[in-house]
Amino acid sequence: MARATGTTRRHLPPTSFLRVFEPLRAFDDDDQLLIAAQRGLPRAEFEERAAAEALGRITRPVSDPFPHHAPERFRVLHYPGADGRTTAYFCPDQLALRATLAAEQLDGSMRPQLLELLIPDVAREANAGRIGHEDFAEGLASLHTRSATWGVPFGWFVVLREDDHCEIDEDVDGINSVRLSAPAVQVLERVRYAAASLAVNAPELDMLDELTALSEWLQLFHPESVVELDYGRVADLVWPDDSPHDIRLGIESLAEGDMLGAAASYRRLASRWLRIRQLARAS
């Protein structure tokens, strides 16, 4: 259990992440050199620095939320093996790529005048020049991190379970994050089983498309990777969380034809996250 100051993280919107950490041999020589130079940084300190830099970008005197030239950074996950020894796995931050994707998602979801105020065209053009079209396309094909603000997508609870390896990052003010992790091979089995069950018993559910997309995404990475669900600051609002159990029970109930059981599981799940959604809409 990590104890570190999470002050800066508390100034940003609660965001959850689904990440893939790959073994060192999955990276090229240049990335391995960067990893060797960074791997001593504790995870809590990494997250605090990342939050401080994000806050700095969005409060610049000139509106420009994009990161500028900086070497790639890697999160480190120490995952315990069957023999009790831990192995290090690595996830590239891919910050420039993720910032570009976030900006594109905002385009069309808010008024053009407000979008121009938050992300001026000149800043977007400069960011596009720094990344380059080929680098953007290549990075997009191997994006290691998915994110969600003010909640956790329900499909992610199929991926990780409450009894998986767990790390809690907290300080005197509360929980900064809870991170669950499991081997990618095991995760893929869970996703495929759940998708197959929904395809037979509830093909109309949106979660089926979500699980299909997750399965395709996870297959892009090294087979010995580890998948992590990082609740972020959302954890302080819901942990301990029974959502993985409710999702699993709901899918099992559908497979057994128990519609009442499936409905009860969904009601518990929805009511648990209703308060989070209400906080997201609060002014």
N, C-alpha and C positions, 0 to 999 in steps of 0.2 A: 504494500500500500504506500503510495507516494504522498508526501506532505510537502507542499510548496505553495508559495503565494500565487493566487490566481486573480489578483486584483484587476489587471488589465483585461483579462478575458470576460470579466463581469460587465465591462462597458460595451460589449459587442452583442448583437442578437444571438440567442441560443441556436447553435447549429450542430447538427449531428452528421457523422461521416461514415461511409462504408469504404474500407480501404483494402487493397491487396498488397501484402508484403512478400517480396520474392527473396529467394536465397541469393547470396553474394554472386554466385557463378552465373546468375541470369543477366548480370550487367556487364557492359563492355569495360575495357581497361580504364578509360577516362573516368567513368562513373565510379569504378572501384577505388580509384585514387581519391576522389571526392569523399566517398564513404569512409575511407580510412582516416581522413582528416577530421571528420565530423562525429565519428561514432562514440566518442566519449561524452557527448552532451546528454544529460539526463532528459527524459521525455517531458517531464513537467516544465523544465526550463525551455525546451524547444517550443512548446505550445505557448508559453508566456511571451517569448520573443516574437513568435509569429503574430500573436494578438497585438502586441505593441506596435509592430511594423504596420499591420493592417489599420490600426487606429491612426497612425501617423499619415498613411496614404490618404485616408478619407478626410483628414483635417488639414491638408496642405493649403497654403494661402491661395494657390491656383488650383482649380478643380482638375484633378488627375488621379483617379483611384488605382491606376495600373502600376504594377511593379516595374522598375526600370532594370537596367542590366545588373544581373547578380548571378553568381554560380548556383547550380542546382543544389537543393538541400534534401536530405533524406531523414525521414523518421526511422527509428530503430525499434523493433519489437523483439524482445527476448522471450521466445516461446519454449516451454518445458517439454522435453521429450519423454518417452516411456521410461528411460533410464534415470530420470530426474535431472539430467543436465539440460541447460538451456542453450538454444541455438539462436543466433541473431538473424533477423530478416529485415529487409529494407524496403521502404516505400518512398519514391521520389515525390517531392511536394508539387512539382509541375504548376507552380503558382501563376506564371504568366499565362499559361494555357487555360487554367481554371478561371482566372479573372476575365479573360476574353470571352469564354463561354457564358459566364455570369452576365456580362454586359449585353451579349446577344439575346439572352433570355429576357432581359429587361426591355429590350426593343420590342415595341408592340404591346407591352403590358402596362405602360404608363403614357401620359400625354407627352408629345414630342418636346414641348417647352420645358417640362420638368426633366426629361431625359437629357436634354442639352445642358441644363444647369448642372446636373449631377455628373454626366459623362460627356463633356464637350467633344464635338467632332474632331477637333484638332488633337485631343488626347487619344481618341480611338485610332486616328490615322498614324500617330506616332507609335502607338503600341503595335499596330499591324506591321509597321516597318521594322520594329525590333524583333518580332517573332519570325516573320517571313511565312509565305503561303505553304511552302514544302514542310517546314518545321511544324507548322500548325496541324497540317494533315497527318503527319507522322505521329505527333503527340496525341492527337485525337484518337488514333487507332489503338493506342495503348495507355489510355487514361486510367491511372491507378486509384483514383479517388472519386467517389460520388458524395454529394452533400445535400442536405435538406435543412431549411430554417424553420424554427418553431415546431419541431416534431421529429418523428422517425417514421418513414414510410412503412406501412404494415408488412409489405413483402420482405423487408429486411429482417423481420422477426422469424422468418422461415430459415434464414441463413445462420443465425446464431441463437443459441439456447441459454437458458439461465444457469445451467450447470457447466458451461464451457469455461475455459480459463478466463479469469476475471481480474482486472486491475482497477482500483479505485484511487482517483487523484482528488484529494481533498485538502482543505486547510481549515483554519478556525472559523471561517465565514460559511463553510458548507462544502458541498461536492462540486468540484470543477468538471469532472468527467468520470464516467464508468466505461471501461473498454472490455468487451468480450471478444475472444478470438478462438479460432478453430482451424484445422488444416483444410486447405482448399478442396482436397479430394472428398473429405467428409461433407463439406458444405455443398459441393455439387450434388452429392447423393441426396441430400435433404431437399434441395431445390427441385431436382428432377422428380423425386417421389411426390412432392407436393403439387408440382405442375401436372403430372400424370393423373393424380387423384382429382384435381380440379377439372381437368379436361374431360373426365368421365362423368363427374358428379355435379359440377357447376361451371360449365364452359362459358356462361355469360358473365362471370365475375371478372372485373378489371384486373384483379390480382394475377390471373392466369397470364395475361400479356406481360405483366411486370416480372413474373418469375421466369418466363421464357427469355426476356431480355437479360435478366441477371445470369441465367445459365450461359447464354452466348457470350456475355462479357467475361465471366470467370474463366472460360475456356481459352481466353487470349493469353493467359499467364502461365508461368512455369508450373508444372504439376505438383511440385513440392512447396508451393506458396502457402501462406497463412492469411486468412481473411479476418479482418477486425471490424467490429461495429463499435464506433466511438459515439456515445451519447452526447458528448460535449456538455454544456451547461444545462441541457434539458434534463440530465440525470438528477439535478438538485430538486426538480419538480416531481419526479416520478419514481425515483429509486427508493426501496427495492421494487422492481417492476415484474409483473406477471404476464406481460404482453407476449413473450415467446411461447409460454405455456398455453395461453388462450388461443393463439393462432394455431398451434399444433392440435389442440383439443377440438377446435372448430373444424379443421380439415379432416380429422379422424371421424368426427360426428357426421360430416357430409358423406364420407365413404361408407359409413354404416347405415345411412339413411335416416339418421337421427336429426331431423330438422330443428326440433326444439333445443337440442343440445348445441347445435351449430349457432342458432339464434342467440342463445344465452351467452355463448362465448363472445360473439360479436358485440353484444350489448355491453359486456364488461369491458371489452377493448375500447369501444367507442366512448363510453362514459369516462374512462380513465384519461383519454386524450382530449376530451371536450374542453376541459379547463385550459389546457395548453393553447388550443386554437382560439379560445376567447381572449387569452392574454395577448396573443399575436394581433388581434384586431383592436385591442384596447388602445386608446390614445393617451 
